[in-house]
Amino acid sequence: MKVVADLCIVPMGVGPSVSPYVKEIKAIIDASDLTAEMHANGTNIEGELEDICRLIEMCEAKLSNLGVQRVFFTMSFSSRRDKKQSMADKLAAVS
């Protein structure tokens, strides 16, 4: 199933700045074949749901390898069955 996901990953217990960890996660997302756009509070990712879930597992494993003991995830998904629609299409529809 093709979806657009909004993902926010927050490493907890690592101090007030999480940017070093976010950079690690961004590198994993950028290396994937999925279309992704980072925004101020997370990342929009477009692709097959199972591919996105696999990517999220890779991100969690990286944080674990970096010693992060607790991670807070928020995810929301949207899909359309009546027509193909990309993230760009969705934005263009309201421009």
Buried (B, 14 or more C-beta within 10 A) or exposed (E): EBBBBBBEBBBEEBEEEBEEBBEBBBEBBEEBEBEBEBEEEBBBBBBEEEBBBEBBEBBBEBBEEEEBEEBEEEBEBEEEEEEEBEBEEBEEEEE
